[in-house]
Amino acid sequence: MPTFKYRELLARLKPYGVADYPALGKGSERLWVCESVKGSRKGPQYAVKCHGDNTEIKQGTLMAILRRFNLKLKDILD
């Protein structure tokens, strides 16, 4: 199972419509939204802990994010 840094994973998810809303999270969380319409905050959401752009995303969190956004691991590995 590959490991991803926060910024790297976000960059791989952007083509699938995932946007980062740091102001909407609480504390060290940032809200990731899979926008159903570009610029809209509607769609599946997931709060991700971020203690800097080099924070490593754990395997369980990665799989939960992919499930929430209806993606497969092979989608982001290409």
C-alpha positions, 0 to 999 in steps of 0.5 A: 500500500503506497503512502501519500503526503497531504499535498500529494494526495490532494493533487491526485484527487483534484482531477476528480473534483475534490477541493480543499476548504481549510476555513470550514474545518475545525482546529487542525482539520480541513474539509475536502469536498467532492464538488458536484458542481464546480465551485459548489460545496455540495457533494460528499465531504470528508474532514482530514487532519492536517498538521502541515502539507507534509503530513502523512495520510494514514492507510485507514484514512486514505481508504475512507477518503476513497470510499467517501468519494467513490474512487478506487486506489488504482484511480489515483495511482495512475 
